[in-house]
Amino acid sequence: MNDSLTARGLRLLLPLLILLTACAPTPEPTAPPETAAELFTDAFATPTTAWARFDTTESAAYVQQGEFYLEDRGRGKSVYTQLLGQNFTDVVIQVTVRYVEGTQDNWMGVLCRQQDEENYYLFAISADGYYLMLKVENGSSTPLEGPTATEAINTGLAKNTLEARCEGETLTLRLNDTFTVTHTDSSFQEGAVALFTDAVRGGTTTAAFDDFRLLRP
C-alpha cells in the first residue's frame, strides 16, 4: 500500500507498503522453459500462495467467486498485491479488471518492473474513463502518459481488458484491444509485477481482477 494519488493523476505512490499478514509461505518459483511464451496464468478459481493476501483497516486483498479483489478502505493508502518471489525483464501482463463499488474516481491496474517500494512502473485506468502510465523512481512520481480520458475505457461497472508490455525501453499500455499508448523509458530493466488499485481524494474503492496472464514478448 502507499499514499494515495492526489486529484486526477498525481496522488502518487509513497511508499508502497505491502502487508502479508494473511499469506501462506511461498514455494520456490519454477523457471519456465526458454521456449515457453506463457510464463504464468491465474483465473483465481481458488486462493493460492502465488499472491499476497491480507485484511487490515486500510485495505484488503482476497479471492472471491473466481476473482481477485483489492479494497482501498479510505485511509489514504493505495493497495497492491505482488506476484510473490519472481522478477522479470521483458514481460507482457494481461488482465481483466472491473470496478465493484466505492468511488469511480479511482485507479485500477498493474505494476511492472517493481524494484522496491519506491521504484516501479504503473499502468492503470479509472472507472470514470481515464488512463495513466506512471514512473515512480526513488519515491518521486513522474507521469509518462496521461492522466487522460478515452472512450476506449468501459466506464462504471463494465469490465475492461488491460495489457501492459515492458520490452526493453518500450512501455506500452493497450486497452480493450482498441487503444494503445507507448512511451520510452530506461530507468528500470527488471523487477516484480503486481495488481493495484487506489481511491482518489480519500474515498474508498474496490476492484476485481480476473484472467491474469503473464507472457514473454
GROMACS elastic network, one bead per residue, 0.5 to 0.9 nm:
[ bonds ]
;  ai    aj funct       b0    kb
    1     4     6  0.87435   500
    1    13     6  0.81678   500
    1    14     6  0.85102   500
    1    15     6  0.71357   500
    1    18     6  0.54041   500
    1    19     6  0.76530   500
    1    58     6  0.85570   500
    1    59     6  0.79104   500
    1    72     6  0.89134   500
    1    77     6  0.56707   500
    1    80     6  0.58242   500
    1    81     6  0.85768   500
    1   117     6  0.89561   500
    1   196     6  0.88580   500
    1   198     6  0.89566   500
    2     5     6  0.88915   500
    2    12     6  0.80678   500
    2    13     6  0.52114   500
    2    14     6  0.50888   500
    2    17     6  0.57189   500
    2    18     6  0.83934   500
    2    76     6  0.78726   500
    2    79     6  0.66102   500
    2    80     6  0.86499   500
    2   117     6  0.85607   500
    2   198     6  0.89804   500
    3     6     6  0.88897   500
    3    11     6  0.74598   500
    3    12     6  0.65053   500
    3    13     6  0.52655   500
    3    14     6  0.50738   500
    3    15     6  0.62802   500
    3    16     6  0.74140   500
    3    75     6  0.89269   500
    3    76     6  0.57146   500
    3    78     6  0.59956   500
    4    10     6  0.87487   500
    4    11     6  0.51252   500
    4    12     6  0.57004   500
    4    13     6  0.60926   500
    4    14     6  0.78341   500
    4    75     6  0.88472   500
    4    76     6  0.53204   500
    4    78     6  0.52028   500
    4    79     6  0.89639   500
    4   198     6  0.64217   500
    4   199     6  0.69508   500
    4   200     6  0.66431   500
    4   201     6  0.77737   500
    4   202     6  0.73773   500
    5     8     6  0.76688   500
    5     9     6  0.61922   500
    5    10     6  0.51303   500
    5    13     6  0.62634   500
    5    14     6  0.89645   500
    5    76     6  0.88062   500
    5    77     6  0.86991   500
    5    78     6  0.78374   500
    5   106     6  0.88815   500
    5   107     6  0.86433   500
    5   198     6  0.73198   500
    5   199     6  0.78020   500
    5   200     6  0.61438   500
    5   201     6  0.78272   500
    6     9     6  0.63267   500
    6    10     6  0.50470   500
    6    12     6  0.64680   500
    6   200     6  0.61784   500
    6   201     6  0.61384   500
    6   202     6  0.85597   500
    7    10     6  0.64939   500
    7    11     6  0.60638   500
    7   105     6  0.86379   500
    7   200     6  0.60148   500
    7   201     6  0.58879   500
    8    11     6  0.74275   500
    8   105     6  0.76088   500
    8   106     6  0.83439   500
    8   130     6  0.86463   500
    8   147     6  0.68953   500
    8   200     6  0.71380   500
    8   201     6  0.86407   500
    9    12     6  0.75975   500
    9   107     6  0.87742   500
    9   132     6  0.73324   500
    9   143     6  0.80477   500
    9   146     6  0.77307   500
    9   147     6  0.54507   500
    9   148     6  0.88582   500
    9   200     6  0.84880   500
   10    13     6  0.87058   500
   10   141     6  0.75607   500
   10   142     6  0.83357   500
   10   143     6  0.77064   500
   10   147     6  0.84882   500
   11   141     6  0.89029   500
   11   200     6  0.72841   500
   11   201     6  0.82800   500
   12    15     6  0.88416   500
   12    78     6  0.89588   500
   12   136     6  0.82197   500
   12   140     6  0.82945   500
   12   141     6  0.61848   500
   12   142     6  0.89477   500
   13    16     6  0.62744   500
   13    77     6  0.84034   500
   13    78     6  0.74040   500
   13   117     6  0.87754   500
   13   118     6  0.78556   500
   13   136     6  0.73893   500
   13   139     6  0.75599   500
   13   140     6  0.83877   500
   13   141     6  0.72703   500
   14    17     6  0.84942   500
   14    77     6  0.88688   500
   14   117     6  0.77487   500
   14   118     6  0.67755   500
   14   136     6  0.86952   500
   14   139     6  0.60135   500
   14   140     6  0.80289   500
   14   141     6  0.86494   500
   15    77     6  0.89821   500
   15   117     6  0.57570   500
   15   118     6  0.61005   500
   15   139     6  0.70123   500
   16    77     6  0.84456   500
   16    78     6  0.77337   500
   16    79     6  0.76412   500
   16    80     6  0.78765   500
   16   116     6  0.83199   500
   16   118     6  0.68930   500
   17    77     6  0.89205   500
   17    79     6  0.81861   500
   17    80     6  0.86490   500
   17   117     6  0.66385   500
   18    52     6  0.81832   500
   18    79     6  0.77203   500
   18    80     6  0.70831   500
   18    81     6  0.72963   500
   18    82     6  0.83250   500
   18   117     6  0.83807   500
   19    22     6  0.82158   500
   19    23     6  0.88470   500
   19    52     6  0.75594   500
   19    53     6  0.78372   500
   19    54     6  0.63564   500
   19    55     6  0.84947   500
   19    56     6  0.84069   500
   19    81     6  0.86391   500
   20    23     6  0.52969   500
   20    24     6  0.85617   500
   20    52     6  0.57448   500
   20    53     6  0.62616   500
   20    54     6  0.58926   500
   21    24     6  0.87260   500
   21    52     6  0.85132   500
   21    53     6  0.73657   500
   21    54     6  0.55135   500
   21    55     6  0.75958   500
   21    56     6  0.86615   500
   22    52     6  0.75766   500
   22    53     6  0.53891   500
   22    55     6  0.71473   500
   23    26     6  0.81381   500
   23    49     6  0.67536   500
   23    51     6  0.78317   500
   23    52     6  0.56810   500
   23    53     6  0.53839   500
   23    54     6  0.68700   500
   24    48     6  0.84408   500
   24    49     6  0.58477   500
   24    52     6  0.85021   500
   24    53     6  0.87026   500
   25    49     6  0.68752   500
   26    29     6  0.83865   500
   26    49     6  0.56028   500
   26    50     6  0.68140   500
   26    51     6  0.87078   500
   26    84     6  0.71551   500
   26    85     6  0.73478   500
   27    30     6  0.88978   500
   27    49     6  0.75975   500
   27    50     6  0.82371   500
   27    85     6  0.82517   500
   28    85     6  0.72065   500
   29    50     6  0.89999   500
   29    84     6  0.86855   500
   29    85     6  0.66211   500
   29    86     6  0.68088   500
   31    34     6  0.85668   500
   31    39     6  0.84580   500
   32    35     6  0.82023   500
   32    36     6  0.65445   500
   32    38     6  0.83237   500
   32    39     6  0.62213   500
   32    40     6  0.86988   500
   33    36     6  0.53622   500
   33    37     6  0.88000   500
   33    39     6  0.87392   500
   34    37     6  0.81514   500
   36    39     6  0.68727   500
   36   215     6  0.85469   500
   36   216     6  0.76233   500
   37   214     6  0.87695   500
   37   215     6  0.55380   500
   37   217     6  0.71637   500
   38    41     6  0.76629   500
   38   213     6  0.75107   500
   38   214     6  0.61895   500
   38   216     6  0.62234   500
   39    91     6  0.88896   500
   39   213     6  0.77739   500
   39   214     6  0.53584   500
   39   215     6  0.51982   500
   39   216     6  0.65747   500
   40   212     6  0.81339   500
   40   213     6  0.59129   500
   40   214     6  0.50040   500
   40   215     6  0.70672   500
   41   211     6  0.73591   500
   41   212     6  0.55362   500
   41   214     6  0.61835   500
   41   215     6  0.87429   500
   42    45     6  0.78464   500
   42   210     6  0.76700   500
   42   211     6  0.60532   500
   42   212     6  0.51263   500
   42   213     6  0.66076   500
   43    46     6  0.83277   500
   43    66     6  0.67182   500
   43    67     6  0.72305   500
   43    68     6  0.88214   500
   43   209     6  0.89518   500
   43   210     6  0.57461   500
   43   212     6  0.62005   500
   43   213     6  0.85968   500
   44    47     6  0.65622   500
   44    48     6  0.81928   500
   44    63     6  0.65748   500
   44    64     6  0.81143   500
   44    65     6  0.82119   500
   44    67     6  0.52828   500
   44    68     6  0.62396   500
   44   209     6  0.84656   500
   44   210     6  0.65736   500
   44   211     6  0.74358   500
   44   212     6  0.82061   500
   45    63     6  0.79709   500
   45    64     6  0.82544   500
   45    65     6  0.71304   500
   45    67     6  0.71232   500
   46    63     6  0.67844   500
   46    64     6  0.79605   500
   46    65     6  0.82622   500
   46    66     6  0.67971   500
   46    67     6  0.87336   500
   47    50     6  0.84885   500
   47    51     6  0.84043   500
   47    53     6  0.87515   500
   47    62     6  0.76201   500
   47    63     6  0.56649   500
   47    64     6  0.83617   500
   47    68     6  0.86326   500
   48    51     6  0.67583   500
   48    63     6  0.88851   500
   49    52     6  0.72402   500
   49    53     6  0.84714   500
   49    84     6  0.80076   500
   50    82     6  0.83971   500
   50    83     6  0.57845   500
   50    84     6  0.56656   500
   50    85     6  0.81878   500
   51    81     6  0.62943   500
   51    82     6  0.57882   500
   51    84     6  0.56717   500
   51   194     6  0.86027   500
   52    61     6  0.73374   500
   52    62     6  0.85155   500
   52    80     6  0.86421   500
   52    81     6  0.52637   500
   52    82     6  0.59723   500
   52    83     6  0.71898   500
   52    84     6  0.68918   500
   53    60     6  0.73041   500
   53    62     6  0.54769   500
   53    63     6  0.82811   500
   53    81     6  0.70682   500
   54    59     6  0.77967   500
   54    60     6  0.53238   500
   54    61     6  0.52163   500
   54    62     6  0.67993   500
   55    58     6  0.81311   500
   55    59     6  0.61807   500
   55    61     6  0.64611   500
   55    62     6  0.79329   500
   56    59     6  0.53483   500
   56    60     6  0.60198   500
   56    73     6  0.89476   500
   57    60     6  0.80778   500
   57    73     6  0.70690   500
   57    75     6  0.79598   500
   58    71     6  0.84090   500
   58    72     6  0.65713   500
   58    73     6  0.52307   500
   58    74     6  0.68201   500
   58    75     6  0.54301   500
   58    76     6  0.80100   500
   58    77     6  0.68226   500
   58    78     6  0.86015   500
   58    79     6  0.85640   500
   59    70     6  0.74209   500
   59    71     6  0.52322   500
   59    73     6  0.52592   500
   59    74     6  0.81533   500
   59    75     6  0.82276   500
   59    77     6  0.78882   500
   59    78     6  0.78847   500
   59    79     6  0.64512   500
   60    69     6  0.77308   500
   60    70     6  0.57717   500
   60    71     6  0.50311   500
   60    72     6  0.70648   500
   60    73     6  0.79501   500
   60    79     6  0.77885   500
   61    68     6  0.71811   500
   61    69     6  0.56234   500
   61    71     6  0.65306   500
   61    79     6  0.82369   500
   61    80     6  0.79425   500
   61    81     6  0.69435   500
   62    67     6  0.84656   500
   62    68     6  0.57639   500
   62    69     6  0.53803   500
   62    70     6  0.69010   500
   62    71     6  0.89161   500
   63    66     6  0.67446   500
   63    67     6  0.56502   500
   63    69     6  0.60090   500
   64    67     6  0.55085   500
   64    68     6  0.64095   500
   64    69     6  0.70096   500
   65    68     6  0.85052   500
   66   209     6  0.89873   500
   66   210     6  0.72970   500
   67   208     6  0.59007   500
   67   209     6  0.54704   500
   67   210     6  0.51184   500
   67   211     6  0.82852   500
   68   207     6  0.82940   500
   68   208     6  0.54274   500
   68   209     6  0.50081   500
   68   210     6  0.65037   500
   69   100     6  0.88934   500
   69   206     6  0.69148   500
   69   207     6  0.57655   500
   69   209     6  0.64079   500
   70    79     6  0.69751   500
   70    80     6  0.73341   500
   70    81     6  0.80422   500
   70   195     6  0.83093   500
   70   196     6  0.73669   500
   70   197     6  0.65109   500
   70   198     6  0.89751   500
   70   205     6  0.84085   500
   70   206     6  0.56903   500
   70   207     6  0.54651   500
   70   208     6  0.64264   500
   70   209     6  0.82498   500
   71    74     6  0.89629   500
   71    78     6  0.87277   500
   71    79     6  0.72401   500
   71   197     6  0.74593   500
   71   198     6  0.82544   500
   71   204     6  0.75711   500
   71   205     6  0.59928   500
   71   207     6  0.66799   500
   71   208     6  0.88588   500
   72    75     6  0.76212   500
   72    76     6  0.83359   500
   72    77     6  0.69876   500
   72    78     6  0.59939   500
   72    79     6  0.61741   500
   72   102     6  0.89860   500
   72   197     6  0.70220   500
   72   198     6  0.60096   500
   72   199     6  0.63036   500
   72   203     6  0.81385   500
   72   204     6  0.53862   500
   72   205     6  0.52973   500
   72   206     6  0.62495   500
   72   207     6  0.88002   500
   73    76     6  0.82071   500
   73    77     6  0.81370   500
   73    78     6  0.87753   500
   73   199     6  0.83351   500
   73   202     6  0.89286   500
   73   203     6  0.75312   500
   73   205     6  0.67803   500
   73   206     6  0.82527   500
   74    77     6  0.71236   500
   74    78     6  0.86323   500
   74   199     6  0.70816   500
   74   201     6  0.88987   500
   74   202     6  0.53775   500
   74   205     6  0.76444   500
   75    78     6  0.85595   500
   75   202     6  0.67816   500
   75   203     6  0.81078   500
   75   204     6  0.81665   500
   76   198     6  0.88774   500
   76   199     6  0.80788   500
   76   200     6  0.86303   500
   76   201     6  0.81343   500
   76   202     6  0.53711   500
   76   203     6  0.79902   500
   77   198     6  0.73347   500
   77   199     6  0.82374   500
   77   202     6  0.83459   500
   78   196     6  0.77320   500
   78   197     6  0.61626   500
   78   199     6  0.68569   500
   79   195     6  0.85131   500
   79   196     6  0.58589   500
   79   197     6  0.56086   500
   79   198     6  0.62709   500
   80   110     6  0.83748   500
   80   111     6  0.84559   500
   80   194     6  0.64003   500
   80   195     6  0.54279   500
   80   197     6  0.64051   500
   80   198     6  0.86326   500
   81    84     6  0.85411   500
   81   193     6  0.87809   500
   81   194     6  0.54156   500
   81   195     6  0.53674   500
   81   196     6  0.66377   500
   82    85     6  0.86789   500
   82   111     6  0.84939   500
   82   192     6  0.71585   500
   82   193     6  0.60071   500
   82   195     6  0.64659   500
   82   196     6  0.87204   500
   83    86     6  0.67457   500
   83    87     6  0.88987   500
   83   192     6  0.70019   500
   83   193     6  0.59441   500
   83   194     6  0.56652   500
   83   195     6  0.81878   500
   84    87     6  0.87445   500
   84   192     6  0.78828   500
   84   193     6  0.85336   500
   84   194     6  0.86733   500
   85   192     6  0.80816   500
   86   191     6  0.78913   500
   86   192     6  0.60669   500
   86   193     6  0.81095   500
   87   113     6  0.75022   500
   87   114     6  0.83633   500
   87   115     6  0.88775   500
   87   190     6  0.65257   500
   87   193     6  0.74268   500
   88    91     6  0.64856   500
   88   112     6  0.85890   500
   88   113     6  0.68687   500
   88   189     6  0.85214   500
   88   190     6  0.52645   500
   88   191     6  0.53632   500
   88   192     6  0.62164   500
   88   193     6  0.78203   500
   89   113     6  0.71635   500
   89   166     6  0.76551   500
   89   167     6  0.76861   500
   89   168     6  0.78698   500
   89   188     6  0.89453   500
   89   189     6  0.58162   500
   89   191     6  0.66608   500
   89   192     6  0.88929   500
   90   113     6  0.89220   500
   90   165     6  0.77720   500
   90   166     6  0.53923   500
   90   168     6  0.63112   500
   90   189     6  0.78633   500
   90   190     6  0.73604   500
   90   215     6  0.89591   500
   90   216     6  0.66320   500
   90   217     6  0.66180   500
   91   112     6  0.84178   500
   91   164     6  0.83369   500
   91   165     6  0.60618   500
   91   166     6  0.54374   500
   91   167     6  0.65062   500
   91   214     6  0.69245   500
   91   215     6  0.58231   500
   91   216     6  0.50219   500
   91   217     6  0.58448   500
   92   163     6  0.69802   500
   92   164     6  0.58099   500
   92   166     6  0.63653   500
   92   167     6  0.80738   500
   92   213     6  0.80389   500
   92   214     6  0.57104   500
   92   216     6  0.61053   500
   92   217     6  0.60842   500
   93   110     6  0.79247   500
   93   112     6  0.82756   500
   93   162     6  0.80172   500
   93   163     6  0.55214   500
   93   164     6  0.51101   500
   93   165     6  0.63581   500
   93   166     6  0.85134   500
   93   193     6  0.82505   500
   93   212     6  0.75037   500
   93   213     6  0.59853   500
   93   215     6  0.65525   500
   94   161     6  0.73193   500
   94   162     6  0.58104   500
   94   164     6  0.66216   500
   94   165     6  0.87115   500
   94   211     6  0.77398   500
   94   212     6  0.57444   500
   94   213     6  0.50404   500
   94   214     6  0.64110   500
   94   215     6  0.81098   500
   95   109     6  0.84957   500
   95   110     6  0.86811   500
   95   160     6  0.84625   500
   95   161     6  0.58362   500
   95   162     6  0.54990   500
   95   163     6  0.66224   500
   95   164     6  0.89951   500
   95   209     6  0.67402   500
   95   210     6  0.60886   500
   95   211     6  0.55246   500
   95   213     6  0.63713   500
   95   214     6  0.88358   500
   96   159     6  0.66653   500
   96   160     6  0.56256   500
   96   162     6  0.61781   500
   96   163     6  0.88617   500
   96   208     6  0.83205   500
   96   209     6  0.56145   500
   96   210     6  0.50741   500
   96   211     6  0.59447   500
   96   212     6  0.70341   500
   97   108     6  0.73479   500
   97   109     6  0.75431   500
   97   158     6  0.87686   500
   97   159     6  0.57148   500
   97   160     6  0.54259   500
   97   161     6  0.63386   500
   97   162     6  0.73832   500
   97   207     6  0.68807   500
   97   208     6  0.56690   500
   97   210     6  0.63986   500
   97   211     6  0.88749   500
   98   108     6  0.82402   500
   98   127     6  0.78813   500
   98   156     6  0.83340   500
   98   157     6  0.62472   500
   98   158     6  0.60942   500
   98   160     6  0.62628   500
   98   161     6  0.88374   500
   98   206     6  0.88559   500
   98   207     6  0.57266   500
   98   208     6  0.53959   500
   98   209     6  0.66481   500
   98   210     6  0.87293   500
   99   102     6  0.84703   500
   99   104     6  0.74430   500
   99   106     6  0.89896   500
   99   108     6  0.80180   500
   99   126     6  0.83525   500
   99   127     6  0.60347   500
   99   155     6  0.84819   500
   99   156     6  0.66480   500
   99   157     6  0.53092   500
   99   158     6  0.72322   500
   99   159     6  0.74897   500
   99   205     6  0.79409   500
   99   206     6  0.63610   500
   99   208     6  0.65261   500
  100   156     6  0.86004   500
  100   157     6  0.63474   500
  100   205     6  0.75881   500
  100   206     6  0.53479   500
  100   207     6  0.53440   500
  100   208     6  0.66431   500
  101   104     6  0.77318   500
  101   157     6  0.82614   500
  101   204     6  0.81476   500
  101   205     6  0.57568   500
  101   206     6  0.53894   500
  101   207     6  0.74695   500
  102   105     6  0.87768   500
  102   106     6  0.88874   500
  102   199     6  0.81534   500
  102   203     6  0.71713   500
  102   204     6  0.51094   500
  102   206     6  0.63311   500
  103   106     6  0.64125   500
  103   127     6  0.83562   500
  103   199     6  0.66161   500
  103   200     6  0.76748   500
  103   203     6  0.61020   500
  103   204     6  0.59895   500
  103   205     6  0.53869   500
  103   206     6  0.84377   500
  104   107     6  0.84350   500
  104   126     6  0.67244   500
  104   128     6  0.55022   500
  104   129     6  0.89377   500
  104   155     6  0.85298   500
  104   156     6  0.70092   500
  104   199     6  0.79492   500
  104   200     6  0.85532   500
  104   205     6  0.73352   500
  105   126     6  0.63973   500
  105   127     6  0.65690   500
  105   128     6  0.61177   500
  105   129     6  0.89630   500
  105   198     6  0.89981   500
  105   199     6  0.65447   500
  105   200     6  0.55849   500
  105   201     6  0.80491   500
  105   203     6  0.84420   500
  105   205     6  0.85534   500
  106   125     6  0.79023   500
  106   126     6  0.50815   500
  106   127     6  0.64573   500
  106   128     6  0.77888   500
  106   197     6  0.73522   500
  106   198     6  0.55770   500
  106   200     6  0.51365   500
  106   201     6  0.87601   500
  106   203     6  0.86225   500
  106   204     6  0.86808   500
  106   205     6  0.69307   500
  107   124     6  0.57927   500
  107   125     6  0.54182   500
  107   127     6  0.74407   500
  107   130     6  0.84999   500
  107   131     6  0.83136   500
  107   132     6  0.84203   500
  107   196     6  0.77990   500
  107   197     6  0.53233   500
  107   198     6  0.50697   500
  107   199     6  0.65369   500
  107   200     6  0.76128   500
  107   205     6  0.89442   500
  107   207     6  0.89532   500
  108   123     6  0.82978   500
  108   124     6  0.51836   500
  108   125     6  0.53922   500
  108   126     6  0.60267   500
  108   127     6  0.79886   500
  108   195     6  0.79956   500
  108   196     6  0.57434   500
  108   198     6  0.66857   500
  108   199     6  0.89951   500
  108   206     6  0.89857   500
  108   207     6  0.67120   500
  108   208     6  0.89244   500
  109   122     6  0.74335   500
  109   123     6  0.56338   500
  109   125     6  0.62925   500
  109   126     6  0.86882   500
  109   162     6  0.74762   500
  109   194     6  0.85801   500
  109   195     6  0.59719   500
  109   196     6  0.51718   500
  109   197     6  0.63901   500
  109   209     6  0.89150   500
  110   121     6  0.84801   500
  110   122     6  0.59887   500
  110   123     6  0.54584   500
  110   124     6  0.64456   500
  110   162     6  0.87264   500
  110   163     6  0.89850   500
  110   164     6  0.76268   500
  110   193     6  0.70649   500
  110   194     6  0.54592   500
  110   196     6  0.53094   500
  110   197     6  0.83099   500
  111   114     6  0.66076   500
  111   120     6  0.66903   500
  111   121     6  0.55975   500
  111   123     6  0.63657   500
  111   124     6  0.86332   500
  111   164     6  0.87333   500
  111   192     6  0.77566   500
  111   193     6  0.52341   500
  111   195     6  0.63380   500
  111   196     6  0.69007   500
  112   120     6  0.62338   500
  112   121     6  0.51821   500
  112   122     6  0.64267   500
  112   123     6  0.79395   500
  112   164     6  0.79366   500
  112   165     6  0.85167   500
  112   166     6  0.72136   500
  112   190     6  0.82073   500
  112   191     6  0.68356   500
  112   192     6  0.62133   500
  112   194     6  0.68995   500
  113   119     6  0.81961   500
  113   120     6  0.55346   500
  113   121     6  0.63469   500
  113   166     6  0.79822   500
  113   188     6  0.63685   500
  113   189     6  0.67655   500
  113   192     6  0.50920   500
  113   193     6  0.61718   500
  114   117     6  0.76101   500
  114   118     6  0.83196   500
  114   119     6  0.58778   500
  114   121     6  0.67412   500
  114   122     6  0.89978   500
  114   188     6  0.81291   500
  114   190     6  0.73738   500
  114   193     6  0.63188   500
  114   194     6  0.81781   500
  115   118     6  0.75698   500
  115   119     6  0.53131   500
  115   120     6  0.60421   500
  115   188     6  0.78148   500
  115   190     6  0.74152   500
  115   191     6  0.51146   500
  115   192     6  0.67694   500
  116   119     6  0.55401   500
  116   120     6  0.73194   500
  116   191     6  0.83226   500
  116   192     6  0.85633   500
  117   120     6  0.78826   500
  117   138     6  0.87881   500
  117   139     6  0.79465   500
  118   136     6  0.62229   500
  118   137     6  0.60149   500
  118   138     6  0.51671   500
  118   140     6  0.77076   500
  119   135     6  0.75992   500
  119   136     6  0.51440   500
  119   138     6  0.57273   500
  119   139     6  0.66448   500
  119   140     6  0.85548   500
  119   188     6  0.80683   500
  120   134     6  0.84632   500
  120   135     6  0.60453   500
  120   136     6  0.54279   500
  120   137     6  0.66985   500
  120   187     6  0.89366   500
  120   188     6  0.72783   500
  120   191     6  0.78887   500
  120   192     6  0.86139   500
  121   133     6  0.73985   500
  121   134     6  0.57282   500
  121   136     6  0.63693   500
  121   137     6  0.86634   500
  121   171     6  0.89159   500
  121   188     6  0.82141   500
  122   132     6  0.76967   500
  122   133     6  0.56585   500
  122   135     6  0.62970   500
  122   136     6  0.79516   500
  122   196     6  0.85333   500
  123   131     6  0.78098   500
  123   132     6  0.59383   500
  123   134     6  0.65812   500
  123   162     6  0.86627   500
  123   163     6  0.86657   500
  123   164     6  0.66077   500
  123   172     6  0.87496   500
  123   173     6  0.66990   500
  124   130     6  0.83681   500
  124   131     6  0.57181   500
  124   132     6  0.52322   500
  124   133     6  0.65496   500
  124   134     6  0.85094   500
  124   162     6  0.82289   500
  124   173     6  0.85301   500
  124   196     6  0.81243   500
  124   197     6  0.83346   500
  125   128     6  0.84802   500
  125   129     6  0.68958   500
  125   130     6  0.54573   500
  125   132     6  0.62302   500
  125   133     6  0.89913   500
  125   147     6  0.87946   500
  125   153     6  0.76938   500
  125   160     6  0.89549   500
  125   162     6  0.84681   500
  125   175     6  0.88836   500
  126   129     6  0.54107   500
  126   130     6  0.51471   500
  126   131     6  0.64580   500
  126   132     6  0.86042   500
  126   153     6  0.82903   500
  126   155     6  0.78439   500
  127   130     6  0.75235   500
  127   153     6  0.80810   500
  127   154     6  0.75907   500
  127   155     6  0.50068   500
  127   156     6  0.53249   500
  127   157     6  0.75153   500
  127   158     6  0.84995   500
  128   149     6  0.83287   500
  128   153     6  0.83352   500
  128   154     6  0.83531   500
  128   155     6  0.52698   500
  128   156     6  0.64477   500
  129   148     6  0.82806   500
  129   149     6  0.54150   500
  129   150     6  0.60195   500
  129   151     6  0.68894   500
  129   152     6  0.79986   500
  129   153     6  0.53594   500
  129   154     6  0.69088   500
  129   155     6  0.55512   500
  129   156     6  0.84718   500
  130   146     6  0.78634   500
  130   147     6  0.61096   500
  130   148     6  0.51839   500
  130   150     6  0.61091   500
  130   151     6  0.87501   500
  130   153     6  0.73698   500
  131   145     6  0.80442   500
  131   146     6  0.60970   500
  131   147     6  0.54707   500
  131   148     6  0.56328   500
  131   149     6  0.63902   500
  131   150     6  0.73506   500
  131   153     6  0.81834   500
  131   173     6  0.89260   500
  132   143     6  0.73095   500
  132   144     6  0.77685   500
  132   145     6  0.57718   500
  132   148     6  0.69493   500
  132   173     6  0.88016   500
  133   142     6  0.89391   500
  133   143     6  0.61429   500
  133   144     6  0.53497   500
  133   146     6  0.64099   500
  133   147     6  0.76276   500
  133   171     6  0.86828   500
  133   172     6  0.86712   500
  133   173     6  0.75185   500
  133   181     6  0.88441   500
  133   183     6  0.84880   500
  134   141     6  0.69937   500
  134   142     6  0.58137   500
  134   144     6  0.51876   500
  134   145     6  0.68945   500
  134   146     6  0.82842   500
  135   140     6  0.81218   500
  135   141     6  0.57764   500
  135   142     6  0.51469   500
  135   143     6  0.62395   500
  135   144     6  0.66457   500
  135   185     6  0.89665   500
  135   187     6  0.87027   500
  136   139     6  0.57933   500
  136   140     6  0.53345   500
  136   142     6  0.62173   500
  136   143     6  0.86098   500
  137   140     6  0.52710   500
  137   141     6  0.65588   500
  137   142     6  0.80067   500
  137   187     6  0.79261   500
  137   188     6  0.89424   500
  138   141     6  0.85345   500
  143   146     6  0.65870   500
  143   147     6  0.76324   500
  144   183     6  0.67081   500
  144   184     6  0.86157   500
  144   185     6  0.86030   500
  145   148     6  0.78539   500
  145   181     6  0.75903   500
  145   182     6  0.79623   500
  145   183     6  0.71875   500
  146   149     6  0.80602   500
  149   152     6  0.87894   500
  149   153     6  0.83320   500
  150   153     6  0.61246   500
  150   179     6  0.85605   500
  151   154     6  0.73584   500
  151   155     6  0.86839   500
  152   175     6  0.68010   500
  152   176     6  0.69435   500
  152   177     6  0.89239   500
  152   178     6  0.65945   500
  152   179     6  0.61161   500
  153   159     6  0.89530   500
  153   160     6  0.67452   500
  153   161     6  0.89971   500
  153   175     6  0.69643   500
  153   176     6  0.73270   500
  153   179     6  0.86713   500
  154   157     6  0.81119   500
  154   158     6  0.56495   500
  154   159     6  0.66344   500
  154   160     6  0.61387   500
  154   176     6  0.85619   500
  155   158     6  0.60354   500
  155   159     6  0.82092   500
  155   160     6  0.85772   500
  156   159     6  0.85917   500
  160   175     6  0.71554   500
  160   176     6  0.60102   500
  161   174     6  0.82618   500
  161   175     6  0.58370   500
  161   177     6  0.76342   500
  162   173     6  0.73057   500
  162   174     6  0.59734   500
  162   176     6  0.64462   500
  162   177     6  0.83671   500
  163   172     6  0.79050   500
  163   173     6  0.57814   500
  163   175     6  0.64497   500
  163   176     6  0.83607   500
  163   177     6  0.85980   500
  164   171     6  0.73723   500
  164   172     6  0.56970   500
  164   174     6  0.65103   500
  164   175     6  0.89636   500
  165   170     6  0.77659   500
  165   171     6  0.56538   500
  165   173     6  0.65563   500
  165   174     6  0.83225   500
  165   217     6  0.79089   500
  166   169     6  0.74104   500
  166   170     6  0.61172   500
  166   172     6  0.67332   500
  166   189     6  0.86765   500
  166   217     6  0.85493   500
  167   170     6  0.52363   500
  167   171     6  0.64672   500
  167   172     6  0.83890   500
  167   189     6  0.87961   500
  167   217     6  0.72176   500
  168   171     6  0.80227   500
  168   184     6  0.88559   500
  168   185     6  0.86314   500
  168   186     6  0.75528   500
  168   189     6  0.69065   500
  169   183     6  0.82828   500
  169   184     6  0.53235   500
  169   185     6  0.50710   500
  169   187     6  0.82108   500
  169   188     6  0.84167   500
  169   189     6  0.78287   500
  170   182     6  0.69345   500
  170   183     6  0.59617   500
  170   185     6  0.65055   500
  170   186     6  0.81268   500
  171   181     6  0.84502   500
  171   182     6  0.56004   500
  171   183     6  0.51955   500
  171   184     6  0.59988   500
  171   185     6  0.72296   500
  172   180     6  0.69612   500
  172   181     6  0.57618   500
  172   183     6  0.64547   500
  172   184     6  0.87305   500
  173   179     6  0.81670   500
  173   180     6  0.56670   500
  173   181     6  0.53820   500
  173   182     6  0.64347   500
  173   183     6  0.88575   500
  174   177     6  0.63648   500
  174   178     6  0.73294   500
  174   179     6  0.55622   500
  174   181     6  0.66016   500
  174   182     6  0.87161   500
  175   178     6  0.60971   500
  175   179     6  0.51660   500
  175   180     6  0.64795   500
  175   181     6  0.89727   500
  176   179     6  0.68244   500
  177   180     6  0.79532   500
  185   188     6  0.79437   500
  186   189     6  0.69698   500
  188   191     6  0.77322   500
  195   209     6  0.80803   500
  196   207     6  0.87302   500
  197   205     6  0.78767   500
  197   206     6  0.75438   500
  197   207     6  0.66985   500
  198   203     6  0.89614   500
  198   204     6  0.81042   500
  198   205     6  0.69051   500
  198   206     6  0.84103   500
  198   207     6  0.89976   500
  199   202     6  0.63068   500
  199   203     6  0.54106   500
  199   204     6  0.54612   500
  199   205     6  0.53321   500
  199   206     6  0.83793   500
  200   203     6  0.60873   500
  200   204     6  0.81008   500
  200   205     6  0.86746   500
  209   212     6  0.75331   500
